[in-house]
Amino acid sequence: MSTQHKVGKDVLSFQPSESPVKFGKGKFTHKILEILKEAERPLNVHEICVLADIHSWVTGKSEIMDLVVSGRVEVFKSGRHFLFRLKK
């Protein structure tokens, strides 16, 4: 049995989009940035969601990670939690 996977022609000819996705442009971006700006310490996802009135943890995490990818927010791990703060 072969362990190689067959790849379709469409995958091999993939070209990136001419207009790349712009991260950090979500609905809650401004609120999250304001909360992190005013915070005295780094915050975790749950704390940010509560303060920004984001009812879905998944939405909050997604918005925060978009800000991390865009370079506006720093993330680091402390124990089991990811903590976020504005990039200095």
C-alpha positions as a Markdown table, in Angstrom:
| # | Residue | x | y | z |
|---|---|---|---|---|
| 1 | Met | 0.0 | 0.0 | 0.0 |
| 2 | Ser | 1.4 | 3.4 | -1.0 |
| 3 | Thr | 1.6 | 6.2 | 1.5 |
| 4 | Gln | 1.8 | 8.9 | -1.1 |
| 5 | His | -1.3 | 11.1 | -1.5 |
| 6 | Lys | -2.5 | 12.1 | -5.0 |
| 7 | Val | -2.8 | 15.9 | -5.5 |
| 8 | Gly | -5.2 | 17.3 | -8.0 |
| 9 | Lys | -4.1 | 19.6 | -10.8 |
| 10 | Asp | -6.0 | 22.5 | -9.2 |
| 11 | Val | -3.9 | 22.3 | -6.0 |
| 12 | Leu | -0.6 | 22.3 | -8.0 |
| 13 | Ser | -1.7 | 25.3 | -10.0 |
| 14 | Phe | -2.9 | 27.4 | -7.0 |
| 15 | Gln | -2.0 | 31.1 | -7.2 |
| 16 | Pro | -2.4 | 33.3 | -4.2 |
| 17 | Ser | -5.1 | 36.0 | -4.5 |
| 18 | Glu | -4.1 | 39.3 | -5.8 |
| 19 | Ser | -5.8 | 41.1 | -2.9 |
| 20 | Pro | -4.5 | 39.4 | 0.3 |
| 21 | Val | -6.7 | 39.1 | 3.3 |
| 22 | Lys | -6.4 | 42.0 | 5.6 |
| 23 | Phe | -6.3 | 40.9 | 9.2 |
| 24 | Gly | -7.4 | 43.1 | 12.1 |
| 25 | Lys | -10.4 | 44.6 | 10.4 |
| 26 | Gly | -13.2 | 42.8 | 12.3 |
| 27 | Lys | -16.3 | 44.1 | 14.0 |
| 28 | Phe | -14.8 | 44.2 | 17.5 |
| 29 | Thr | -11.3 | 45.3 | 16.5 |
| 30 | His | -11.6 | 48.8 | 17.9 |
| 31 | Lys | -13.1 | 47.6 | 21.2 |
| 32 | Ile | -10.4 | 45.0 | 21.7 |
| 33 | Leu | -7.6 | 47.5 | 21.0 |
| 34 | Glu | -9.2 | 50.0 | 23.4 |
| 35 | Ile | -9.5 | 47.4 | 26.2 |
| 36 | Leu | -5.9 | 46.3 | 25.7 |
| 37 | Lys | -4.7 | 49.9 | 25.7 |
| 38 | Glu | -6.4 | 50.6 | 29.1 |
| 39 | Ala | -5.4 | 47.3 | 30.7 |
| 40 | Glu | -2.8 | 47.4 | 33.5 |
| 41 | Arg | -1.7 | 43.8 | 32.7 |
| 42 | Pro | -2.0 | 41.3 | 29.8 |
| 43 | Leu | -5.4 | 39.8 | 29.4 |
| 44 | Asn | -6.7 | 36.3 | 28.4 |
| 45 | Val | -9.4 | 35.7 | 25.8 |
| 46 | His | -12.2 | 35.3 | 28.3 |
| 47 | Glu | -11.4 | 38.6 | 30.0 |
| 48 | Ile | -11.2 | 40.5 | 26.7 |
| 49 | Cys | -14.5 | 38.9 | 25.6 |
| 50 | Val | -16.3 | 39.9 | 28.8 |
| 51 | Leu | -15.0 | 43.5 | 28.7 |
| 52 | Ala | -15.7 | 43.9 | 24.9 |
| 53 | Asp | -19.2 | 42.4 | 25.3 |
| 54 | Ile | -18.4 | 39.6 | 22.8 |
| 55 | His | -20.8 | 36.7 | 23.6 |
| 56 | Ser | -19.0 | 34.1 | 21.6 |
| 57 | Trp | -15.6 | 32.9 | 22.8 |
| 58 | Val | -14.7 | 31.6 | 19.3 |
| 59 | Thr | -15.5 | 35.1 | 17.8 |
| 60 | Gly | -13.4 | 36.8 | 20.4 |
| 61 | Lys | -10.5 | 34.4 | 19.9 |
| 62 | Ser | -10.7 | 34.9 | 16.1 |
| 63 | Glu | -10.7 | 38.7 | 16.3 |
| 64 | Ile | -7.8 | 38.7 | 18.8 |
| 65 | Met | -5.7 | 36.3 | 16.6 |
| 66 | Asp | -6.4 | 38.5 | 13.6 |
| 67 | Leu | -4.8 | 41.4 | 15.6 |
| 68 | Val | -1.9 | 39.1 | 16.5 |
| 69 | Val | -1.3 | 38.2 | 12.8 |
| 70 | Ser | -1.6 | 41.9 | 11.8 |
| 71 | Gly | 1.2 | 42.7 | 14.3 |
| 72 | Arg | -0.8 | 45.0 | 16.5 |
| 73 | Val | -1.1 | 42.7 | 19.5 |
| 74 | Glu | 1.5 | 40.5 | 21.2 |
| 75 | Val | 0.7 | 37.0 | 22.5 |
| 76 | Phe | 2.5 | 34.9 | 25.0 |
| 77 | Lys | 1.8 | 31.7 | 27.0 |
| 78 | Ser | 1.6 | 31.7 | 30.8 |
| 79 | Gly | 0.9 | 28.2 | 32.1 |
| 80 | Arg | -2.2 | 27.0 | 30.3 |
| 81 | His | -3.4 | 30.5 | 29.2 |
| 82 | Phe | -2.5 | 32.7 | 26.3 |
| 83 | Leu | -2.2 | 36.3 | 27.3 |
| 84 | Phe | -2.5 | 39.3 | 25.0 |
| 85 | Arg | -1.2 | 42.9 | 25.2 |
| 86 | Leu | -0.6 | 45.8 | 22.8 |
| 87 | Lys | 2.6 | 45.7 | 21.0 |
| 88 | Lys | 5.0 | 48.3 | 22.2 |
